[in-house]
Amino acid sequence: MLRTDATSSSLGLALWRQTWPMAIGVLSLLGFQLIDSAFIARLGTASLAAQSFTFPLSFLIIGVQVGMGIAIAALISRALGAGETDRARRLGSLVLLVGTLVIAALALGLWAIQAPVFRRLGAAPEALGLIRDYWGPQLVAAWLGALLYFGYSLFRAHGNTRLPGTLMVVTSLANLMLDPLLIFGIGDWPGLGLAGAPWATVLAFLLGLVTLGARLSGRGWLAADGLREESRQSLRPFLGIAGPAMIGQLMPPLAAMLAISIVARLGESEVAAWGLISRLETVSLMAVLAMTMSLPPWLGRCYGAGDWPQVHRLMRLALRVAVFWQLALGLSLALAAPWVAAALAGTAEVRSDLAILVRCLPPSYAALGVCMLVVSAGNALGWPLRAMMMSAARLFAFYLPCLGLGAWLGGLMGLTLGAAVGNLLAGLGAWGLLRRTLASPRRQAI
């Protein structure tokens, strides 16, 4: 179990120990998704654009699973911090059962409404056939990925980040080995084309689930008795965290749908380039994403123990790491933009568009990282509604208005600069919210 009374001198080391396994795991997981898109780019601009249209709906599933995962980690870590071990076991069992059913129902719903939704996003009629071939196995992969994520959340709530990080690496390597075989084929077998990418992910995630199940058995973190009573007792606090968290996590897919519809007006190559920069964005934010996974259980235990000075120290350290890391990485990517675009894009037109995006956007991810950490901390520290409001402001008050105005005024370059300005404004707003809230945390908890 993590200690909540770590001294300032050891705090950085403790944060590093909790974060580095998740950082490596997130890097491998998101890295294979980026390379996945790079493989698809070799099939042509039409295939890459078809995949890009599916990103907002894929993020919808991720938003629901992350919102539930936040609630899992927060409630279980608070129970452990208060010494309620039996309750933590019951909570673990409940969220695994409910999460499996919720994500399955969502995936079935998204399959049923795919045609009108993708048409609304701006997909041309000739692209719908490619999207349909890809979308079915992608939904299966998304469901399996959600089950893995819930298992990871259970381990993180108990202070174990090493196993989730390791499994992310293993599944990513398996996916990378299967990708070229299933997409392009081998020998006389021609491969599956665009559909091969999600089928590779399905097989990799199945491997991860088998391994996770074997490691979870015997841990004593689950319970079969008292689940009905626990569900009645915990439903309200679970919804109190998961509801705002899921709404906050569902807003990015909605914003992504609006963003892709704006980009679609610029052309097919711009859509393809936007899909690649979206993948690159998540990879470059891997350190921040890892901290959003490793910090909440720690913060939740501090919350349960009433150790607010430790919360202040943790947040100061995490924000400094995020800003300095993202600025250094973002500037490096901006300087290497032509080479990055050449490595990822399949055609000269997409390479040119992608280079513009890489030059301007990655440095702004430092401010975006601040906003992500503040939102993640809010769900663990008893003010989920404030976190949800900050997430809404980031997307709908800062990001999308700047994106749309930039595209209207200056095409792709204007869109890129608008997105960067939106990220900067969101980071400044989140910093202000954090300072005000931590000034009197108990009074402002919601």
DANOR-V640056 format. One record per backbone hydrogen bond with DSSP energy under -0.5 kcal/mol. NH is the residue of the N-H (numbers start at 1). CO is the residue of the C=O. If there is no record, write none. Layout:
# DANOR-V640056
NH CO
NH CO
This chain:
# DANOR-V640056
10 7
11 7
12 8
14 10
15 11
16 12
17 13
18 14
19 15
20 16
23 19
24 20
25 21
26 22
27 23
28 24
29 25
30 26
31 27
32 28
33 29
34 30
35 31
36 32
37 33
38 34
39 35
40 36
41 37
42 38
42 39
43 40
44 40
44 41
48 44
49 45
50 46
51 47
52 48
53 49
54 50
54 51
55 51
55 52
58 54
59 55
60 56
61 57
62 58
63 59
64 60
65 61
66 62
67 63
68 64
69 65
70 66
71 67
72 68
73 69
74 70
75 71
76 72
77 73
78 74
79 75
80 76
81 77
82 78
83 80
84 79
85 83
88 84
89 85
90 86
91 87
92 88
93 89
94 90
95 91
96 92
97 93
98 94
99 95
100 96
101 97
102 98
103 99
104 100
105 101
106 102
107 103
108 104
109 105
110 106
111 107
112 108
113 109
114 111
117 113
118 114
119 115
120 116
121 117
122 119
123 118
127 124
128 124
128 125
129 125
130 126
131 127
132 128
133 129
134 130
135 131
136 132
137 133
138 134
139 135
140 136
141 137
142 138
143 139
144 140
145 141
146 142
147 143
148 144
149 145
150 146
151 147
152 148
153 149
154 150
155 151
156 152
157 153
158 154
158 155
159 156
160 155
161 159
165 161
166 162
167 163
168 164
169 165
170 166
171 167
172 168
173 169
174 170
175 171
176 172
177 173
178 174
179 175
180 176
181 177
182 178
183 179
184 180
185 180
185 181
186 189
189 186
190 188
192 182
193 183
195 192
196 193
197 193
197 194
198 194
199 195
200 196
201 197
202 198
203 199
204 200
205 201
206 202
207 203
208 204
209 205
210 206
211 207
212 208
213 209
214 210
215 211
216 212
217 213
219 216
223 89
230 226
231 227
232 228
233 229
234 230
235 231
238 234
239 235
240 236
241 237
241 238
242 238
243 239
244 239
245 241
246 242
247 243
248 244
249 245
250 246
251 247
252 248
253 249
254 250
255 251
256 252
257 253
258 254
259 255
260 256
261 257
262 258
263 259
264 260
265 261
265 262
266 263
267 263
271 267
272 268
273 269
274 270
275 271
276 272
277 273
278 274
279 275
280 276
281 277
282 278
283 279
284 280
285 281
286 283
289 285
290 286
291 287
292 288
293 289
293 290
294 290
295 291
297 293
298 294
299 295
300 296
301 297
302 298
303 299
304 300
305 301
306 302
306 303
307 302
308 306
311 307
312 308
313 309
314 310
315 311
316 312
317 313
318 314
319 315
320 316
321 317
322 318
323 319
324 320
325 321
326 322
327 323
328 324
329 325
330 326
331 327
332 328
333 329
334 330
335 331
336 332
337 334
339 336
340 336
341 337
342 338
343 339
344 340
345 341
351 347
352 348
353 349
354 350
355 351
356 352
357 353
358 354
359 355
360 356
361 357
364 361
365 361
365 362
366 363
367 364
368 364
369 365
370 366
371 367
372 368
373 369
374 370
375 371
376 372
377 373
378 374
379 375
380 376
380 377
381 377
383 378
387 383
388 384
389 385
390 386
391 387
392 388
393 389
394 390
395 391
396 392
397 392
397 393
398 393
399 394
400 395
402 398
403 399
404 400
405 401
406 402
407 403
408 404
409 405
410 406
411 407
413 410
414 410
415 406
415 411
416 412
417 413
418 414
419 415
420 416
421 417
422 418
423 419
424 420
425 421
426 422
427 423
428 424
429 425
430 426
431 427
432 428
433 429
434 430
435 431
436 432
437 433
438 434
439 435
440 436
440 437
441 438
444 440
445 441
445 442
446 382
